[in-house]
Amino acid sequence: MNEICSSYSGRRVLVTGYNGFKGTWLCLWLKLMGADVLGIGNDLPSTPSMNEAVAADDLVRGMRIDINDYTKLAQVVADFKPEVVFHLAAQALVRPSYEDPLGTLSTNIMGTAHVLEACRHTPSVRSIVIVTSDKCYRNNEWVWGYRENDPMGGHDPYSVSKGCAELVTTSYIKSFFPHEKYGQTHHVAVASARAGNAIGGGDWGKDRLIPDCVRALHANTAIHIRYPTAVRPWQHALECLSGYLMLGAKLLEYGPKFGCGWNFAPIDMGDVWPVERVVKRICRLWGNGTYAVDKGVQPHEAHMLCLDCTKANIELGWRPRYTVAEALEQTTAWYRAWAENPDPAHMRQVTLDQISAYANKPEDNAQDESHERS
Ligand SMILES: NC(=O)c1ccc[n+]([C@@H]2O[C@H](COP(=O)([O-])OP(=O)(O)OC[C@H]3O[C@@H](n4cnc5c(N)ncnc54)[C@H](O)[C@@H]3O)[C@@H](O)[C@H]2O)c1
C-alpha cells in the first residue's frame, strides 16, 4: 500500500458519491495519503450517515451537485482540474430501484456518461475509475464466479443500470480514449470496478443486511431477513476501496494497460457466506440478538452471486486482507464504538485507525488466518 500512497500524495482527486458510505471511507483514506480531494455528491444516503458520523466535511471539500445536471458537473470538473477521478455516485440500492426505476437508470447510466463526458473536456484528467457492481453481470444463478469477460445483464433496474454503466464506459474508451491512441490524441486511461457486497461501519442504507442488523440490535428487536440462503461476496469496504486505489494508481503509471473491467471480491470461496450465517455471526459478535425470516413475497433478487477475482489477483497483485469473519469483527467494532460514543471526532479517529490497521496488515496474512468453517 505504501507504493499506492505515494501515487496520491499531492494529487488532485475527484470523488463522486463522496458523502455516501464507500465514498466517505475513500475520501478519508485519500486524505490520509495526502491527496487534494474534491467530493461531489447529492443528498446524504441515510440518517444517520457515515459522512455525518465522522464529520467528513470538516476534512474533505464537498459540493452538492446532481450528476444528472451535466452543465454544473462539467463546470466543477473543469474548475477543479482533477488528475484522478473515482466515480461512485449512484442510486446504489436494488429495492429502491423498483420504486424509482427512471431515477435509478438516469443517475446510474446518464450520470456515468456525464462524468465521462466532463472528464473528456478536462485535459488534466489522466486516470478514471468507474465503480459499477457485481450485479452488472447477466446472472445465471450458477455456482461459479463471474469473470470480467462474461456478458453484462441484470433483472432489476439497479443491476441493469450498472450493466449499462459498464457499456457506456466501454463506449467512451473505444470512441474517445482508444488504447492505441494513448499518448497521441489523448492521455486518459479508464477502468471499471465491479465489487461485491461491501460491509463496514457507517452504512445505514435501506434494506441492506448489515444496516438492518445494526438497526434491530440497537432497538433490541428481531432482525428480519428476506433471503436467508442467498449467497453474496461479502467483503469489508476497505477491500474494494484498496482495489479502486490500486487501479487508479496503475492507470496513472501505466495508462491503458490496466484500462478494462476488474472484479474485487473474496478470493477464497470459504468467504462467500449465505445471509443467515452472516446474521448469526453478527448476533454472536454483538453479544445478543435474534432474527426471523420474512415469509412474504419479495421482489426478485439474485440468489447466487460470486465473482472470480483471478485477474485482479494475478495482474494487479490485489487480494483481500480480511476473511469475512474478520470483516464482520471490524464492522461490529465500528458500530459498537459509535453506540458507546457517537462523537464525530472520536468516530473519525476510529475510522482512520481501521484504515491504517487495514493498510498496514501484511498482505499474506489473509491466507494464513484460520478461516472459520462453523
Ligand atoms: N455498498 C455496496 O455494497 C456496493 C456494492 C457494489 C457496488 N456499489 C457501488 O458503489 C458505489 C457507492 O456505493 P455506496 O454504498 O457508498 O452508496 P451510498 O448510497 O451510500 O452513496 C451513494 C452516493 O451517491 C451520491 N448520489 C446519488 N445520486 C446522486 C446524484 N444524482 N448526483 C450526485 N450524487 C449522487 C449520494 O449523494 C451518495 O454520496 C455505488 O456506485 C454503488 O452502486 C456498492
The ligand as an SDF file (V2000), in Angstrom:
LIG
                    3D

 44 48  0  0  0  0  0  0  0  0999 V2000
  -22.1780   -0.7580   -0.8440 N   0  0  0  0  0  0  0  0  0  0  0  0
  -22.1150   -1.8510   -1.5730 C   0  0  0  0  0  0  0  0  0  0  0  0
  -22.2480   -2.9700   -1.0660 O   0  0  0  0  0  0  0  0  0  0  0  0
  -21.8700   -1.7690   -3.0590 C   0  0  0  0  0  0  0  0  0  0  0  0
  -21.6960   -2.9650   -3.7900 C   0  0  0  0  0  0  0  0  0  0  0  0
  -21.4360   -2.8870   -5.1540 C   0  0  0  0  0  0  0  0  0  0  0  0
  -21.3520   -1.6410   -5.7710 C   0  0  0  0  0  0  0  0  0  0  0  0
  -21.5400   -0.4890   -5.0420 N   0  0  0  0  0  0  0  0  0  0  0  0
  -21.4300    0.7840   -5.7350 C   0  0  0  0  0  0  0  0  0  0  0  0
  -20.5030    1.5940   -5.0390 O   0  0  0  0  0  0  0  0  0  0  0  0
  -20.8870    2.9690   -5.1300 C   0  0  0  0  0  0  0  0  0  0  0  0
  -21.0010    3.5650   -3.7460 C   0  0  0  0  0  0  0  0  0  0  0  0
  -21.9510    2.8220   -3.0020 O   0  0  0  0  0  0  0  0  0  0  0  0
  -22.3690    3.2260   -1.5250 P   0  0  0  0  0  0  0  0  0  0  0  0
  -22.7360    2.0000   -0.8340 O   0  0  0  0  0  0  0  0  0  0  0  0
  -21.3600    4.1230   -0.9570 O   0  0  0  0  0  0  0  0  0  0  0  0
  -23.7100    4.0750   -1.8290 O   0  0  0  0  0  0  0  0  0  0  0  0
  -24.4450    5.1800   -0.9380 P   0  0  0  0  0  0  0  0  0  0  0  0
  -25.9000    5.0380   -1.2400 O   0  0  0  0  0  0  0  0  0  0  0  0
  -24.0230    5.1200    0.4640 O   0  0  0  0  0  0  0  0  0  0  0  0
  -23.9260    6.5480   -1.5520 O   0  0  0  0  0  0  0  0  0  0  0  0
  -24.3170    6.9740   -2.8240 C   0  0  0  0  0  0  0  0  0  0  0  0
  -23.6370    8.2880   -3.1150 C   0  0  0  0  0  0  0  0  0  0  0  0
  -24.0220    8.7170   -4.4090 O   0  0  0  0  0  0  0  0  0  0  0  0
  -24.4910   10.0530   -4.3030 C   0  0  0  0  0  0  0  0  0  0  0  0
  -25.5270   10.2810   -5.3280 N   0  0  0  0  0  0  0  0  0  0  0  0
  -26.6750    9.5890   -5.5080 C   0  0  0  0  0  0  0  0  0  0  0  0
  -27.3540   10.1380   -6.5180 N   0  0  0  0  0  0  0  0  0  0  0  0
  -26.6190   11.1770   -6.9660 C   0  0  0  0  0  0  0  0  0  0  0  0
  -26.8040   12.1430   -7.9800 C   0  0  0  0  0  0  0  0  0  0  0  0
  -27.8810   12.1460   -8.7680 N   0  0  0  0  0  0  0  0  0  0  0  0
  -25.8490   13.0890   -8.1620 N   0  0  0  0  0  0  0  0  0  0  0  0
  -24.7400   13.1110   -7.3730 C   0  0  0  0  0  0  0  0  0  0  0  0
  -24.5120   12.2260   -6.4040 N   0  0  0  0  0  0  0  0  0  0  0  0
  -25.4540   11.2740   -6.2000 C   0  0  0  0  0  0  0  0  0  0  0  0
  -25.0450   10.1900   -2.9030 C   0  0  0  0  0  0  0  0  0  0  0  0
  -25.1310   11.5670   -2.5160 O   0  0  0  0  0  0  0  0  0  0  0  0
  -24.0010    9.4140   -2.1480 C   0  0  0  0  0  0  0  0  0  0  0  0
  -22.8700   10.2290   -1.9640 O   0  0  0  0  0  0  0  0  0  0  0  0
  -22.1830    2.9830   -5.9330 C   0  0  0  0  0  0  0  0  0  0  0  0
  -21.8780    3.2280   -7.2770 O   0  0  0  0  0  0  0  0  0  0  0  0
  -22.7230    1.5770   -5.7480 C   0  0  0  0  0  0  0  0  0  0  0  0
  -23.5780    1.2120   -6.7880 O   0  0  0  0  0  0  0  0  0  0  0  0
  -21.8040   -0.5420   -3.6870 C   0  0  0  0  0  0  0  0  0  0  0  0
  1  2  1  0
  2  3  2  0
  2  4  1  0
  4  5  1  0
  4 44  2  0
  5  6  2  0
  6  7  1  0
  7  8  2  0
  8  9  1  0
  8 44  1  0
  9 10  1  0
  9 42  1  0
 10 11  1  0
 11 12  1  0
 11 40  1  0
 12 13  1  0
 13 14  1  0
 14 15  2  0
 14 16  1  0
 14 17  1  0
 17 18  1  0
 18 19  2  0
 18 20  1  0
 18 21  1  0
 21 22  1  0
 22 23  1  0
 23 24  1  0
 23 38  1  0
 24 25  1  0
 25 26  1  0
 25 36  1  0
 26 27  1  0
 26 35  1  0
 27 28  2  0
 28 29  1  0
 29 30  1  0
 29 35  2  0
 30 31  1  0
 30 32  2  0
 32 33  1  0
 33 34  2  0
 34 35  1  0
 36 37  1  0
 36 38  1  0
 38 39  1  0
 40 41  1  0
 40 42  1  0
 42 43  1  0
M  CHG  2   8   1  16  -1
M  END
$$$$
